[in-house]
C-alpha cells in the first residue's frame, strides 16, 4: 500500500498549483506598517519616502484572503484528497525557505506561479507518520523575479492512529480493547531545539527565570534570543530577568488540526511584557472565550510532563478561572514556579549566561 500510494503522490511533482496569479493589492505602506508593528520591527528602511518592504513579507503579497485566487489549479486539492482517503488527514506546516533577489517597494505589483516541487517518501516523526510536501512559489514584478518561497507541510496520521491507517481497520475500536497494556503512552510535547544561541534562555527557564537579552552596545532589549542586535549590530549582550507582568497584545484560539499532547481548544497569546518586548506562549487560568486583548497576565512555569517545563502566562487576579488548561496532563506548575506577587516591577540585571 505504501509504495503504491507514494507512486501516485509523486505523479504530482512538477505540476503547477497556481498559474499567472496577480497579488490582490500592490505593495503598500499600510500593510508594511501593520507588519512592522506586529513584529516589533523598527528598522528605518521600512519607513519614509524611499521605504522598502520587509523581505520576509514576500509571501504576504501573494495571499488571496478568504476569496482565494483565480489561478489555482486542482492539482494540490487532488494530492491532498489522495492523502485524506488513505488516512493521512492531519496537517502541520514544518518550515519555509525564502530567497530574495531584490527589494519590493510600495507601488510594485506582483505576479506569481506555484508548483508542487516534491513529495517525500513516507517519514515517521514524533507527531506521526506521513509525507512532506514542498510547494515552490516564484514572485515577480515587472516581469523580473524578485524572490522565491518554498513552503513545506507534513500530511500525516497521528501516532495513535497509525496502526489503524496502515491496516485499514475500522475507526471504531471496542472500549473493552483499551486495556492498560494496549493503550499507547501519552504523547509528549515537542521538545525545544536548543543551540548555542538560545541555550542561556532555557537555562533561565530551568531556574524559573524568563531571561531577556540586552544589547551590550545600545541597551536594546530583545526576545526571542538572537546572536546579534538588530538595532546596532553589536554581538555583545547580557541579560535581565523579566518581572513577570504583561498584557495580551494579540492571541489566537487553537481548535484544529489536533496535535498529540495538546488538548484543544487552547489560547496562544502574544504577550507584551512590562519590559516592552513580546513573547509567544499559552494563556492559562481563563476560558479561551474570555481571553481579550489588553488582559493583564502574570508569568508562571508549567510542568507539562516529567521532562519539560515551559513559561506560560496566567490571567491576573480578578479574571475568570478556567477548569481547562492546555497540556497539563495531570501535572502542576513546579513548586514555586509561579512568580511571586512580591517580584519587583523593574527587571534586575543578571549576569550573561
VOBA-1610 file (N, C-alpha, C; in pm, whole numbers, padded with zeros to 5 digits, always signed):
BEGIN
Unk+00083-00121+00000Unk+00000+00000+00000Unk+00086+00126+00000Unk+00194+00124+00082Unk+00277+00243+00095Unk+00343+00277-00038Unk+00400+00175-00106Unk+00468+00201-00233Unk+00369+00249-00338Unk+00251+00190-00341Unk+00151+00230-00440Unk+00106+00374-00416Unk+00084+00410-00290Unk+00041+00546-00260Unk+00151+00645-00296Unk+00274+00615-00258Unk+00384+00706-00288Unk+00401+00724-00439Unk+00383+00614-00513Unk+00393+00624-00659Unk+00287+00718-00715Unk+00167+00713-00658Unk+00062+00806-00701Unk+00096+00950-00665Unk+00149+00968-00545Unk+00179+01104-00499Unk+00287+01169-00584Unk+00387+01092-00623Unk+00498+01152-00698Unk+00458+01195-00839Unk+00344+01148-00888Unk+00299+01195-01020Unk+00259+01342-01016Unk+00245+01398-00895Unk+00209+01539-00883Unk+00331+01630-00876Unk+00449+01572-00862Unk+00570+01654-00859Unk+00587+01727-00993Unk+00613+01856-00984Unk+00631+01936-01104Unk+00503+01993-01161Unk+00388+01954-01105Unk+00262+02006-01157Unk+00233+02144-01099Unk+00183+02235-01180Unk+00154+02370-01129Unk+00038+02368-01030Unk+00054+02445-00923Unk-00053+02462-00825Unk-00124+02596-00844Unk-00049+02697-00890Unk-00103+02830-00919Unk-00036+02879-01046Unk-00115+02938-01135Unk-00061+02983-01264Unk-00097+03130-01286Unk+00006+03212-01309Unk-00011+03352-01350Unk-00110+03429-01263Unk-00090+03421-01133Unk-00176+03496-01041Unk-00121+03636-01018Unk-00211+03729-00992Unk-00172+03864-00954Unk-00203+03886-00806Unk-00116+03958-00738Unk-00142+03992-00600Unk-00270+04074-00587Unk-00345+04052-00480Unk-00471+04124-00462Unk-00449+04275-00449Unk-00337+04314-00392Unk-00307+04456-00372Unk-00163+04482-00411Unk-00133+04603-00454Unk+00009+04637-00475Unk+00081+04642-00340Unk+00210+04632-00344Unk+00289+04653-00223Unk+00254+04792-00170Unk+00223+04802-00041Unk+00171+04930+00008Unk+00218+04958+00150Unk+00224+05086+00182Unk+00276+05132+00311Unk+00190+05087+00430Unk+00054+05090+00421Unk-00023+05046+00539Unk+00005+04902+00580Unk+00014+04810+00482Unk+00043+04671+00518Unk+00184+04657+00576Unk+00278+04734+00521Unk+00414+04732+00576Unk+00413+04781+00721Unk+00338+04888+00745Unk+00332+04943+00882Unk+00270+04842+00978Unk+00158+04780+00937Unk+00093+04682+01025Unk+00188+04566+01056Unk+00258+04519+00953Unk+00353+04409+00970Unk+00461+04447+01072Unk+00520+04565+01053Unk+00629+04607+01141Unk+00580+04626+01284Unk+00458+04677+01301Unk+00405+04694+01436Unk+00382+04558+01502Unk+00328+04463+01426Unk+00303+04330+01482Unk+00433+04259+01519Unk+00537+04279+01437Unk+00664+04212+01460Unk+00756+04290+01553Unk+00719+04414+01584Unk+00806+04496+01667Unk+00934+04536+01594Unk+00927+04546+01460Unk+01044+04578+01379Unk+01049+04728+01353Unk+01151+04794+01406Unk+01162+04940+01394Unk+01267+04983+01292Unk+01304+04894+01202Unk+01406+04925+01102Unk+01363+05044+01018Unk+01448+05147+01012Unk+01415+05269+00939Unk+01402+05246+00790Unk+01456+05136+00738Unk+01447+05109+00594Unk+01304+05085+00550Unk+01214+05055+00644Unk+01076+05024+00610Unk+00983+05144+00626Unk+01041+05263+00646Unk+00961+05384+00664Unk+01011+05494+00572Unk+00924+05590+00543Unk+00966+05708+00469Unk+00949+05695+00318Unk+00993+05800+00248Unk+00972+05810+00104Unk+01040+05697+00027Unk+01158+05655+00069Unk+01233+05552-00003Unk+01221+05415+00063Unk+01110+05392+00133Unk+01093+05268+00208Unk+01090+05147+00116Unk+01137+05036+00168Unk+01121+04906+00104Unk+01033+04820+00194Unk+00978+04714+00138Unk+00901+04620+00218Unk+00995+04524+00289Unk+00964+04485+00413Unk+01047+04382+00477Unk+01054+04259+00387Unk+01172+04206+00361Unk+01183+04090+00272Unk+01096+03973+00314Unk+01081+03954+00446Unk+01003+03839+00494Unk+00853+03853+00467Unk+00810+03968+00414Unk+00670+03983+00373Unk+00643+03921+00236Unk+00742+03859+00176Unk+00729+03809+00039Unk+00600+03729+00019Unk+00572+03637+00111Unk+00452+03554+00096Unk+00324+03635+00116Unk+00330+03739+00201Unk+00210+03817+00231Unk+00147+03877+00106Unk+00230+03920+00011Unk+00177+03984-00110Unk+00108+03884-00202Unk+00128+03754-00179Unk+00067+03652-00264Unk-00063+03597-00206Unk-00097+03634-00084Unk-00212+03572-00017Unk-00343+03621-00077Unk-00437+03527-00093Unk-00562+03557-00160Unk-00678+03587-00068Unk-00658+03577+00064Unk-00768+03601+00156Unk-00875+03493+00146Unk-00992+03521+00202Unk-01099+03421+00204Unk-01151+03390+00064Unk-01141+03485-00028Unk-01193+03462-00163Unk-01095+03386-00251Unk-00970+03374-00208Unk-00873+03297-00283Unk-00827+03364-00411Unk-00759+03286-00495Unk-00708+03334-00623Unk-00772+03257-00737Unk-00787+03324-00850Unk-00847+03259-00966Unk-00754+03166-01040Unk-00623+03175-01013Unk-00527+03095-01089Unk-00495+02960-01029Unk-00565+02920-00924Unk-00538+02790-00862Unk-00578+02677-00955Unk-00494+02575-00961Unk-00527+02454-01036Unk-00580+02350-00938Unk-00640+02241-00986Unk-00690+02138-00894Unk-00582+02045-00841Unk-00456+02063-00883Unk-00352+01964-00851Unk-00335+01945-00701Unk-00324+02054-00626Unk-00298+02041-00483Unk-00418+01979-00410Unk-00539+02018-00449Unk-00658+01959-00387Unk-00664+01808-00415Unk-00629+01769-00536Unk-00629+01626-00570Unk-00525+01551-00487Unk-00406+01610-00473Unk-00300+01548-00395Unk-00343+01529-00250Unk-00402+01633-00191Unk-00447+01623-00052Unk-00560+01522-00038Unk-00647+01514-00138Unk-00758+01418-00132Unk-00706+01275-00129Unk-00601+01246-00207Unk-00541+01113-00204Unk-00492+01078-00064Unk-00426+01174+00000Unk-00372+01150+00133Unk-00485+01138+00236Unk-00587+01221+00224Unk-00701+01212+00316Unk-00767+01075+00307Unk-00789+01028+00184Unk-00855+00899+00165Unk-00771+00784+00222Unk-00639+00800+00221Unk-00550+00697+00274Unk-00534+00706+00426Unk-00597+00806+00489Unk-00592+00818+00634Unk-00494+00919+00687Unk-00422+00989+00599Unk-00324+01089+00642Unk-00392+01226+00640Unk-00477+01250+00740Unk-00567+01366+00737Unk-00517+01486+00815Unk-00423+01467+00905Unk-00371+01579+00983Unk-00265+01653+00903Unk-00249+01781+00932Unk-00151+01861+00858Unk-00083+01959+00953Unk+00045+01980+00932Unk+00119+02080+01008Unk+00223+02141+00916Unk+00235+02273+00921Unk+00341+02341+00847Unk+00472+02318+00921Unk+00575+02278+00849Unk+00702+02245+00914Unk+00808+02352+00896Unk+00820+02411+00779Unk+00922+02514+00760Unk+00901+02583+00626Unk+00971+02694+00609Unk+00971+02761+00479Unk+01111+02814+00452Unk+01141+02830+00325Unk+01269+02886+00282Unk+01239+02998+00183Unk+01303+03111+00201Unk+01282+03223+00109Unk+01416+03272+00055Unk+01414+03313-00072Unk+01531+03373-00135Unk+01490+03509-00191Unk+01566+03612-00160Unk+01532+03748-00201Unk+01633+03796-00305Unk+01583+03836-00421Unk+01671+03880-00529Unk+01676+04032-00540Unk+01568+04098-00505Unk+01570+04244-00499Unk+01455+04289-00410Unk+01464+04407-00348Unk+01358+04451-00258Unk+01232+04492-00333Unk+01119+04474-00267Unk+00992+04527-00317Unk+00967+04663-00253Unk+00901+04752-00330Unk+00874+04887-00282Unk+00726+04918-00297Unk+00674+05010-00215Unk+00534+05049-00231Unk+00504+05088-00375Unk+00393+05036-00426Unk+00354+05059-00565Unk+00384+04943-00657Unk+00478+04855-00619Unk+00507+04738-00702Unk+00385+04646-00706Unk+00355+04595-00824Unk+00250+04493-00839Unk+00318+04360-00869Unk+00276+04258-00798Unk+00343+04129-00812Unk+00254+04029-00885Unk+00320+03939-00956Unk+00255+03820-01011Unk+00334+03700-00960Unk+00271+03584-00962Unk+00341+03467-00909Unk+00283+03338-00967Unk+00368+03237-00968Unk+00330+03100-01003Unk+00378+03009-00890Unk+00308+02898-00872Unk+00349+02800-00771Unk+00346+02661-00832Unk+00439+02578-00789Unk+00449+02442-00840Unk+00468+02347-00722Unk+00411+02227-00733Unk+00436+02122-00633Unk+00576+02068-00662Unk+00671+02108-00581Unk+00811+02077-00612Unk+00848+01934-00579Unk+00804+01884-00462Unk+00844+01749-00424Unk+00747+01690-00323Unk+00741+01558-00323Unk+00670+01480-00221Unk+00770+01378-00168Unk+00790+01377-00037Unk+00890+01287+00021Unk+00837+01145+00030Unk+00926+01046+00039Unk+00881+00913+00081Unk+00819+00922+00220Unk+00751+00818+00260Unk+00686+00819+00392Unk+00791+00834+00501Unk+00764+00927+00595Unk+00855+00955+00705Unk+00781+00941+00837Unk+00853+00899+00940Unk+00797+00890+01074Unk+00859+00998+01161Unk+00774+01079+01225Unk+00817+01187+01312Unk+00754+01167+01449Unk+00784+01257+01542Unk+00722+01248+01675Unk+00572+01273+01669Unk+00527+01352+01570Unk+00384+01376+01555Unk+00312+01255+01499Unk+00376+01185+01409Unk+00313+01071+01343Unk+00387+01039+01215Unk+00324+00963+01128Unk+00386+00919+01003Unk+00310+00977+00885Unk+00384+01025+00785Unk+00318+01083+00669Unk+00417+01124+00563Unk+00379+01225+00486Unk+00456+01268+00370Unk+00477+01419+00375Unk+00601+01461+00349Unk+00633+01603+00340Unk+00607+01650+00197Unk+00534+01760+00184Unk+00501+01816+00053Unk+00559+01957+00047Unk+00639+01984-00055Unk+00703+02115-00071Unk+00645+02185-00193Unk+00599+02307-00174Unk+00548+02390-00283Unk+00642+02509-00300Unk+00680+02536-00424Unk+00769+02649-00452Unk+00693+02757-00529Unk+00699+02880-00477Unk+00633+02994-00539Unk+00738+03092-00589Unk+00724+03136-00713Unk+00814+03236-00770Unk+00738+03367-00783Unk+00792+03472-00724Unk+00725+03602-00720Unk+00799+03697-00814Unk+00722+03769-00896Unk+00781+03860-00995Unk+00715+03997-00987Unk+00786+04096-01034Unk+00728+04228-01058Unk+00794+04285-01183Unk+00714+04342-01271Unk+00767+04393-01397Unk+00834+04286-01480Unk+00789+04161-01466Unk+00847+04052-01543Unk+00976+03996-01488Unk+01027+04052-01378Unk+01152+04006-01319Unk+01125+03935-01187Unk+01195+03825-01166Unk+01179+03751-01040Unk+01241+03831-00926Unk+01163+03849-00819Unk+01214+03922-00702Unk+01241+03829-00585Unk+01184+03709-00588Unk+01208+03616-00478Unk+01137+03484-00500Unk+01180+03384-00425Unk+01113+03254-00426Unk+01079+03214-00283Unk+00973+03137-00271Unk+00924+03095-00139Unk+00893+02946-00146Unk+00964+02869-00066Unk+00935+02726-00054Unk+00863+02702+00078Unk+00749+02635+00070Unk+00667+02611+00188Unk+00646+02461+00201Unk+00677+02407+00318Unk+00674+02262+00337Unk+00575+02226+00447Unk+00491+02128+00419Unk+00396+02079+00518Unk+00414+01929+00535Unk+00362+01877+00645Unk+00357+01733+00668Unk+00211+01692+00674Unk+00169+01605+00582Unk+00036+01542+00589Unk+00058+01407+00655Unk-00005+01386+00770Unk+00033+01270+00850Unk-00087+01208+00921Unk-00065+01086+00967Unk-00157+01019+01058Unk-00092+01021+01195Unk-00160+01078+01298Unk-00101+01080+01432Unk-00061+00940+01476Unk+00042+00934+01559Unk+00098+00805+01600Unk-00008+00711+01657Unk-00103+00766+01733Unk-00205+00681+01794Unk-00298+00618+01691Unk-00307+00677+01571Unk-00397+00626+01468Unk-00324+00547+01360Unk-00191+00544+01365Unk-00115+00491+01253Unk-00145+00345+01225Unk-00151+00262+01328Unk-00173+00119+01306Unk-00305+00096+01234Unk-00408+00172+01272Unk-00538+00156+01206Unk-00532+00201+01061Unk-00459+00311+01036Unk-00448+00361+00899Unk-00379+00260+00809Unk-00267+00205+00858Unk-00189+00114+00774Unk-00258-00020+00753Unk-00337-00063+00849Unk-00405-00191+00836Unk-00547-00177+00784Unk-00591-00051+00764Unk-00726-00022+00715Unk-00832-00083+00805Unk-00808-00083+00936Unk-00906-00133+01031Unk-01016-00030+01049Unk-01135-00072+01097Unk-01243+00024+01123Unk-01199+00127+01224Unk-01257+00246+01212Unk-01220+00355+01302Unk-01264+00329+01445Unk-01374+00256+01464Unk-01427+00234+01597Unk-01366+00109+01658Unk-01305+00124+01774Unk-01247+00011+01846Unk-01325-00009+01974Unk-01372-00130+02003Unk-01449-00152+02126Unk-01373-00104+02248Unk-01446-00043+02340Unk-01383+00011+02460Unk-01311-00098+02537Unk-01364-00219+02535Unk-01304-00328+02611Unk-01161-00357+02567Unk-01125-00320+02443Unk-00990-00347+02397Unk-00888-00248+02449Unk-00933-00136+02505Unk-00841-00035+02554Unk-00795-00069+02695Unk-00715-00172+02706Unk-00660-00211+02835Unk-00535-00128+02862Unk-00489-00132+02985Unk-00368-00058+03019Unk-00249-00106+02939Unk-00252-00235+02900Unk-00139-00289+02824Unk-00140-00240+02680Unk-00263-00219+02622Unk-00270-00182+02481Unk-00278-00033+02459Unk-00314+00044+02563Unk-00330+00188+02546Unk-00194+00252+02522Unk-00179+00334+02417Unk-00050+00397+02392Unk-00013+00495+02502Unk+00117+00511+02522Unk+00164+00607+02622Unk+00122+00747+02582Unk+00095+00834+02679Unk+00056+00972+02646Unk+00163+01038+02559Unk+00117+01113+02460Unk+00210+01183+02372Unk+00280+01295+02449Unk+00403+01322+02414Unk+00481+01427+02478Unk+00481+01552+02392Unk+00489+01666+02457Unk+00505+01791+02385Unk+00634+01788+02303Unk+00636+01852+02185Unk+00762+01863+02111Unk+00868+01932+02197Unk+00990+01885+02186Unk+01100+01942+02264Unk+01159+02063+02193Unk+01200+02165+02269Unk+01264+02280+02205Unk+01398+02240+02144Unk+01433+02305+02034Unk+01564+02285+01972Unk+01660+02382+02040Unk+01753+02329+02118Unk+01844+02412+02196Unk+01979+02416+02125Unk+02029+02538+02103Unk+02158+02555+02038Unk+02237+02661+02114Unk+02354+02696+02063Unk+02441+02788+02136Unk+02381+02928+02144Unk+02289+02962+02053Unk+02229+03095+02055Unk+02116+03109+02156Unk+02052+02998+02196Unk+01939+03009+02288Unk+01956+02926+02415Unk+02072+02863+02431Unk+02093+02775+02546Unk+02072+02850+02678Unk+02119+02975+02684Unk+02104+03052+02807Unk+01959+03079+02842Unk+01875+03096+02740Unk+01733+03118+02766Unk+01674+02998+02839Unk+01705+02876+02790Unk+01648+02756+02850Unk+01710+02726+02986Unk+01834+02769+03007Unk+01891+02759+03142Unk+01812+02848+03238Unk+01772+02965+03189Unk+01689+03053+03271Unk+01556+02990+03305Unk+01492+02927+03206Unk+01363+02860+03230Unk+01379+02752+03336Unk+01489+02677+03328Unk+01513+02572+03427Unk+01524+02629+03568Unk+01569+02755+03578Unk+01578+02821+03707Unk+01460+02911+03738Unk+01350+02895+03661Unk+01228+02975+03678Unk+01253+03124+03661Unk+01331+03156+03557Unk+01353+03295+03519Unk+01331+03307+03369Unk+01258+03410+03328Unk+01241+03440+03186Unk+01343+03549+03153Unk+01451+03509+03087Unk+01563+03599+03063Unk+01549+03669+02928Unk+01568+03799+02930Unk+01562+03883+02811Unk+01705+03927+02778Unk+01742+03918+02651Unk+01874+03967+02612Unk+01875+04120+02611Unk+01989+04176+02652Unk+02009+04321+02647Unk+02139+04348+02573Unk+02130+04430+02467Unk+02246+04460+02384Unk+02353+04531+02467Unk+02478+04485+02453Unk+02588+04549+02523Unk+02632+04678+02458Unk+02584+04703+02334Unk+02623+04824+02265Unk+02526+04939+02285Unk+02395+04911+02263Unk+02297+05019+02269Unk+02192+04999+02378Unk+02193+04884+02445Unk+02100+04860+02554Unk+01963+04811+02512Unk+01940+04789+02381Unk+01811+04742+02334Unk+01782+04602+02387Unk+01659+04582+02436Unk+01617+04450+02482Unk+01563+04370+02365Unk+01582+04238+02368Unk+01529+04155+02260Unk+01488+04018+02313Unk+01378+03970+02258Unk+01324+03838+02287Unk+01235+03801+02169Unk+01256+03686+02103Unk+01346+03577+02139Unk+01493+03614+02121Unk+01578+03526+02173Unk+01721+03550+02170Unk+01776+03542+02028Unk+01875+03628+02002Unk+01943+03632+01872Unk+02093+03648+01897Unk+02176+03607+01800Unk+02321+03618+01821Unk+02373+03761+01814Unk+02295+03855+01757Unk+02339+03993+01747Unk+02222+04088+01758Unk+02252+04215+01780Unk+02148+04317+01798Unk+02095+04363+01663Unk+01963+04364+01648Unk+01902+04411+01524Unk+01903+04562+01512Unk+01928+04632+01623Unk+01927+04779+01620Unk+02063+04836+01583Unk+02171+04781+01643Unk+02304+04838+01618Unk+02403+04737+01564Unk+02367+04608+01564Unk+02455+04505+01510Unk+02557+04450+01607Unk+02559+04499+01730Unk+02660+04453+01826Unk+02636+04306+01863Unk+02745+04228+01873Unk+02731+04089+01917Unk+02737+04074+02069Unk+02760+04184+02141Unk+02776+04179+02286Unk+02641+04192+02355Unk+02622+04116+02463Unk+02494+04122+02533Unk+02509+04068+02674Unk+02413+04106+02758Unk+02393+04039+02886Unk+02243+04015+02899Unk+02194+03983+03016Unk+02052+03952+03031Unk+01990+04028+03147Unk+01859+04046+03138Unk+01779+04092+03251Unk+01665+03992+03267Unk+01620+03974+03389Unk+01510+03882+03416Unk+01378+03958+03407Unk+01283+03903+03333Unk+01151+03965+03322Unk+01085+03972+03458Unk+01012+04079+03482Unk+00942+04095+03610Unk+00829+03994+03624Unk+00776+03947+03511Unk+00665+03852+03515Unk+00531+03913+03482Unk+00523+04046+03473Unk+00397+04112+03441Unk+00388+04138+03291Unk+00267+04131+03238Unk+00248+04159+03097Unk+00101+04174+03064Unk+00074+04199+02936Unk-00064+04207+02887Unk-00072+04130+02756Unk-00193+04085+02723Unk-00215+04015+02597Unk-00218+04119+02485Unk-00119+04113+02397Unk-00112+04206+02283Unk-00198+04155+02169Unk-00198+04022+02148Unk-00280+03957+02047Unk-00291+03810+02085Unk-00385+03737+02024Unk-00398+03596+02059Unk-00478+03522+01952Unk-00465+03390+01952Unk-00550+03302+01872Unk-00595+03189+01962Unk-00709+03129+01929Unk-00758+03010+01999Unk-00748+02893+01902Unk-00670+02793+01939Unk-00644+02679+01852Unk-00751+02572+01872Unk-00818+02534+01762Unk-00917+02427+01763Unk-00873+02310+01674Unk-00813+02341+01559Unk-00783+02240+01458Unk-00660+02285+01381Unk-00575+02193+01336Unk-00586+02048+01350Unk-00540+02002+01487Unk-00585+01883+01529Unk-00540+01831+01659Unk-00396+01784+01652Unk-00322+01805+01760Unk-00184+01758+01771Unk-00173+01671+01895Unk-00097+01563+01887Unk-00073+01485+02008Unk-00014+01573+02118Unk-00057+01549+02240Unk-00008+01619+02360Unk-00069+01757+02378Unk-00153+01803+02285Unk-00223+01930+02302Unk-00373+01901+02308Unk-00441+01968+02398Unk-00582+01941+02423Unk-00664+02064+02385Unk-00714+02072+02260Unk-00787+02191+02218Unk-00924+02199+02285Unk-00981+02320+02292Unk-00922+02446+02247Unk-00825+02502+02350Unk-00725+02575+02303Unk-00632+02640+02394Unk-00589+02773+02332Unk-00555+02867+02418Unk-00523+03003+02373Unk-00372+03020+02364Unk-00327+03074+02251Unk-00187+03110+02231Unk-00180+03262+02220Unk-00106+03323+02309Unk-00103+03469+02314Unk+00032+03527+02277Unk+00028+03646+02217Unk+00147+03728+02201Unk+00145+03824+02319Unk+00234+03801+02414Unk+00233+03874+02540Unk+00333+03989+02534Unk+00284+04109+02564Unk+00375+04223+02575Unk+00417+04235+02720Unk+00545+04210+02745Unk+00597+04214+02881Unk+00613+04358+02928Unk+00620+04374+03059Unk+00636+04508+03116Unk+00763+04575+03066Unk+00861+04494+03025Unk+00988+04549+02976Unk+00978+04598+02832Unk+00865+04571+02763Unk+00845+04622+02628Unk+00864+04522+02517Unk+00924+04405+02546Unk+00940+04302+02443Unk+00817+04212+02444Unk+00802+04132+02339Unk+00685+04044+02327Unk+00729+03899+02319Unk+00642+03811+02367Unk+00677+03670+02381Unk+00552+03587+02354Unk+00566+03479+02275Unk+00454+03392+02242Unk+00448+03276+02340Unk+00331+03256+02400Unk+00314+03145+02494Unk+00165+03120+02514Unk+00133+03015+02591Unk-00006+02986+02624Unk-00059+03084+02728Unk-00189+03114+02718Unk-00260+03190+02820Unk-00346+03091+02896Unk-00327+03080+03027Unk-00397+02981+03108Unk-00475+03051+03218Unk-00560+02971+03285Unk-00633+03023+03400Unk-00759+03098+03367Unk-00801+03096+03240Unk-00921+03167+03198Unk-00978+03092+03078Unk-01111+03079+03065Unk-01165+03014+02946Unk-01119+03083+02818Unk-01101+03006+02713Unk-01049+03062+02588Unk-01133+03178+02537Unk-01266+03168+02555Unk-01352+03275+02502Unk-01352+03399+02591Unk-01277+03395+02700Unk-01266+03512+02787Unk-01132+03584+02771Unk-01041+03526+02694Unk-00914+03595+02668Unk-00944+03720+02587Unk-00878+03829+02618Unk-00903+03954+02546Unk-00773+04032+02533Unk-00766+04113+02430Unk-00651+04200+02410Unk-00646+04302+02523Unk-00529+04321+02579Unk-00512+04412+02691Unk-00528+04346+02827Unk-00565+04218+02831Unk-00585+04149+02958Unk-00452+04134+03031Unk-00447+04172+03159Unk-00322+04155+03235Unk-00296+04009+03267Unk-00170+03970+03258Unk-00131+03831+03283Unk-00002+03831+03365Unk+00022+03718+03431Unk+00142+03700+03512Unk+00214+03572+03471Unk+00344+03579+03471Unk+00428+03465+03433Unk+00423+03355+03538Unk+00415+03231+03491Unk+00440+03117+03577Unk+00505+03008+03492Unk+00556+02906+03557Unk+00623+02798+03486Unk+00542+02670+03505Unk+00502+02612+03392Unk+00412+02497+03392Unk+00488+02371+03355Unk+00484+02271+03443Unk+00545+02142+03411Unk+00445+02062+03330Unk+00475+02041+03201Unk+00381+01972+03113Unk+00402+01822+03113Unk+00523+01777+03148Unk+00549+01634+03169Unk+00677+01624+03251Unk+00721+01502+03276Unk+00836+01484+03365Unk+00964+01548+03312Unk+00971+01568+03180Unk+01095+01619+03124Unk+01089+01758+03068Unk+00977+01829+03086Unk+00964+01960+03022Unk+00883+02056+03107Unk+00939+02174+03125Unk+00871+02283+03194Unk+00876+02405+03103Unk+00765+02478+03094Unk+00756+02589+02999Unk+00702+02714+03067Unk+00747+02832+03021Unk+00687+02957+03071Unk+00551+02979+03005Unk+00449+03004+03086Unk+00315+03036+03037Unk+00268+03160+03112Unk+00152+03211+03072Unk+00101+03333+03135Unk-00041+03310+03185Unk-00059+03334+03314Unk-00188+03313+03379Unk-00262+03445+03389Unk-00393+03440+03360Unk-00475+03559+03374Unk-00459+03615+03515Unk-00442+03745+03525Unk-00417+03808+03654Unk-00538+03795+03745Unk-00517+03815+03873Unk-00624+03806+03972Unk-00741+03894+03931Unk-00861+03838+03945Unk-00981+03911+03906Unk-01040+03862+03777Unk-00959+03791+03694Unk-01012+03731+03572Unk-01075+03597+03608Unk-01162+03546+03518Unk-01231+03420+03544Unk-01132+03305+03550Unk-01160+03207+03635Unk-01075+03089+03648Unk-01121+02982+03552Unk-01027+02919+03483Unk-01061+02817+03383Unk-01039+02678+03439Unk-01135+02586+03417Unk-01112+02447+03456Unk-01029+02373+03355Unk-00999+02437+03240Unk-00932+02369+03129Unk-00801+02441+03101Unk-00690+02375+03122Unk-00561+02436+03095Unk-00483+02349+02999Unk-00415+02408+02900Unk-00351+02331+02794Unk-00231+02252+02842Unk-00223+02127+02795Unk-00102+02049+02813Unk-00068+02013+02955Unk-00164+02019+03048Unk-00127+01997+03187Unk-00102+01849+03214Unk-00179+01760+03153Unk-00159+01615+03166Unk-00146+01572+03312Unk-00228+01629+03398Unk-00227+01589+03537Unk-00116+01653+03618Unk-00026+01728+03553Unk+00083+01792+03625Unk+00044+01928+03675Unk+00129+01987+03752Unk+00107+02122+03802Unk+00233+02202+03782Unk+00221+02332+03799Unk+00342+02413+03794Unk+00436+02366+03904Unk+00563+02362+03873Unk+00660+02316+03971Unk+00654+02404+04094Unk+00686+02346+04210Unk+00679+02421+04334Unk+00752+02553+04324Unk+00683+02661+04356Unk+00744+02792+04348Unk+00755+02845+04207Unk+00695+02773+04108Unk+00711+02814+03970Unk+00641+02943+03937Unk+00529+02971+04001Unk+00457+03093+03970Unk+00530+03212+04030Unk+00535+03322+03953Unk+00606+03439+04001Unk+00538+03492+04126Unk+00616+03529+04223Unk+00562+03581+04348Unk+00503+03719+04328Unk+00395+03753+04400Unk+00342+03890+04392Unk+00444+03993+04436Unk+00547+03949+04511Unk+00648+04043+04559Unk+00758+04067+04458Unk+00750+04001+04340Unk+00853+04022+04239Unk+00859+04169+04202Unk+00977+04232+04202Unk+00984+04375+04170Unk+00940+04404+04029Unk+00879+04521+04007Unk+00826+04557+03876Unk+00937+04581+03776Unk+01051+04633+03821Unk+01160+04663+03728Unk+01251+04542+03715Unk+01300+04513+03592Unk+01389+04398+03575Unk+01521+04420+03646Unk+01573+04313+03704Unk+01700+04321+03773Unk+01809+04263+03684Unk+01922+04333+03667Unk+02028+04282+03580Unk+02078+04146+03628Unk+02106+04059+03532Unk+02161+03928+03562Unk+02292+03915+03485Unk+02376+03827+03532Unk+02500+03803+03461Unk+02469+03735+03328Unk+02550+03763+03228Unk+02533+03697+03099Unk+02549+03548+03117Unk+02466+03472+03045Unk+02473+03327+03057Unk+02528+03269+02929
//
